[in-house]
Amino acid sequence: MVHQIRANDIYFSLSEIEKATWVIGDVLEKTTGRQAPDASYVSDDGEVVHVEVDTGHYKRHQVLEKLGAWSNTRQVWVCPTGREQFLRRCGVRDVQAYVLPRKEVV
C-alpha cells in the first residue's frame, strides 16, 4: 500500500501527457519479471522513467541489483526523509524524499 501511495505522489506531479503513459509495477512484472519497478512512464522528452519506492527496508545489494537491471533507463527513487544519503551512496541519482507522518498519541 505504501508503495502505491508514494508512487502516486510522483504520478500526480506529472504532465497530462506523461500521466497517459503511466504503467504500474503489477502490469510491468508480467512482462519484465522480478526486477520490475513500482511504476514507469514516458517523460515529455520521450525518455522512459522507472519509479521505485524504498520504504526504508532495501539492503544495499537489493538497490544495486535494481540499479543494474535498469542501468540504461532513467530512474526516480522515492524514500522516507533520512534515507536519501543511503540511496545516493548506492549510486541512485534522482531521489525524492517524503516525510513520514507523525503518529498521534491518543
N, C-alpha and C positions, 0 to 999 in steps of 0.2 A: 504494500500500500504506500509506504513512504517513497519508494522508487517512482511510482506513478505520480504522486503529488509533486515531487521535486522535478521530475522530467516535465510535467505540465507547466511548471514555472517557466521553463525555457520556451515551451510551445507558445505561451501567451505573450512572450516577448518578440515573437517572430512577425515578419510581414505576412500579409494575407497570401501572397504567392508561396512563401516558404511553408506556411501552415498547410497549404494544399498538398504538399509533398511529404508531410509528416507520417512516419510509419512507426508503430510501437514495437518494442522488442519481441513480444509474443509472436507477431507475424514474421519478424526477421529471423527468429530462431528456427522456424520451419524451413527457411531457405538457406540460412548460413550456419546453423548448428550452434554448438555450445558457446562460442565466442561472440554471440550476437550482442550488440549494445542495447541499452534500455530503450532507445529510440534513434531515429535517423531522419534527416531531412535534406533537401537540396537548397543551398543558400541562394540569395538573389544573384550572386555571381556565378551560379551554376556548379558550385562545389558541394559534393556530398559531405555532410557533417554527422558524425556519430555523437550521441549524447549518452553519457554513462553517469550513473548516480552511485556515489560511495557514501553510505550512511555511517562510515567510520569503522567498518569491520574488515575491509580488504587488507590482506597482508601484502607486503612488498612484491612477492613472487606473483601474486594474482594481478596486481596492477601492471607489472612488467609483461605478463602473458597477454593481457588485453592490448597494451600498447604495441606489442609485437604483432599481434593478429591484425591490428588496424593501422599499421605503420604508414600506409600510403593514403590514409584518409584523415581529414581534419577531425579533431575531437574536442568536445567540450565536456569537462568533468564537473559534476556538481557535488559538493560535500558540505558538512557542517563547519561553521567557523572554527578555526583552530586546526583543521585538518589539511589546509591548503599547502603548507610547507612540506608535509609528508608527500603529498602527490607531486609537488614540484621537484622534490629530491628524487623521485622515481622517474622523472622526465616528462611529466604532464605539463603542457604549455598553457592551455586555456582552462583555468579553474574558476568556478563561480561558487562562492560560499553562501550558505544560508545560516540564519541564527535559529538555534533550537528554541522552541517556545519554553518558557519557564513553567515548571509545574507549580500550580497554585496549592497552597495549604488550605485544607478545608476543615 
